[in-house]
Amino acid sequence: MNERYSRQVLFPGIGKEGQEKISRKHVLIIGAGALGSGNAEILARAGVGKITIVDRDYVEASNLQRQQLYTEEDVAEKLPKAAAAEKRLKAINSDVEIRAIIGDATPEMLEELVSDVNVMIDATDNFETRMAMNDAAQKYNVPWIYGACVGSFGMSFSIIPGKTPCLNCLLRTIPLQGMTCDTGGIISPTVQMVISHQTAEALKMLVEDWEAVRTSFVSFDLWRNQYSSMKMSKAKFAGCLSCGEERTYPYLDRDNMTKTTVLCGRDTVQIRPAKAGEISLEQLSAQLCSLGYKVKGNPYLLSVEMGGERMVIFQDGRALIHGTKDLTHAKTIYQRIMG
């Protein structure tokens, strides 16, 4: 057994057999922000065989306060978070296979990715993606770990298909949607606490110690010194369309996903094209420069500015319009620049 994992192997809950299981497993992390980068780093250091990390955004200065994989250099280069995470994770543990995907975790992508995944970790910032994750997990029998935080408040819940209530069931009992980091801010210790809960549960699942997996819903407020754990077995709903007796998996229907959305914690609107497909950033850059736009870029994206407006365009055709939360205004800017 590799010496680098010797302290982990000494822990009775893992041991040599558990470490060997960990080295053969595949973890899918949706989101490479605060929770995603922390989860990815801990699991890479733990020796997980393969980590796939999906994220739609790029690194900005405001991320550095709590998103532990990134540096000022990543900010200067406007690196997509998934690409920056891949680079750092490979430097941390070259034995781990890292796959970075720059883009939205759409229902189609999730259904494609989960086929050989052992555990999914929620590190996203919106319930639309979480609900699609939930349906994919139920359809393909993949356990996943919900996590969220804002201010000094955090929460986590392990979802095991066929055993625990799913997220759709949970929403009937607990008001999970509400304040975001945009309105409540966030302190790094809150992030680290949620990460600790998520990665501990992930390790239990990876070594297949299902009796140790926590089935209660955990929430805490670090600033007010509050911690609670609620049993959720009665929350399971037989009529749930995601995990009930007559399932339809409604959140895997791409038509139910919005094409335009305000990003969490940002004066930024994302616009997703009606048809997915890669675009030539080089050709687009030349075209926009000829029209008088100020264009900067890297192999992953273009940053376009004119008249105080800024838009970032990715290879998959998605665009982030900065400086607004007005969906109509954002669409106007998008149509003016993209034609």
Secondary structure, DSSP 8 states (H G I E B T S, - for coil): --GGGHHHHHSTTTHHHHHHHHHT-EEEEE--SHHHHHHHHHHHHHT-SEEEEEE--B--GGGTTT-TT--HHHHHTT-BHHHHHHHHHHHH-TTSEEEEEES---HHHHHHHGGG-SEEEE--S-HHHHHHHHHHHHHHT--EEEEEEEBTEEEEEEE-TTTS--HHHHTTTS------HHHH-B-HHHHHHHHHHHHHHHHHHHTT-TTTS--EEEEEETTTTEEEEEE-GGG--TT-TTTSSS---GGG-GGGS-SEEE-TTSSEEEE--SS-----HHHHHHHHHHTT-EEEE-SSEEEEEETTEEEEEETTS-EEEES---HHHHHHHHHHHH-
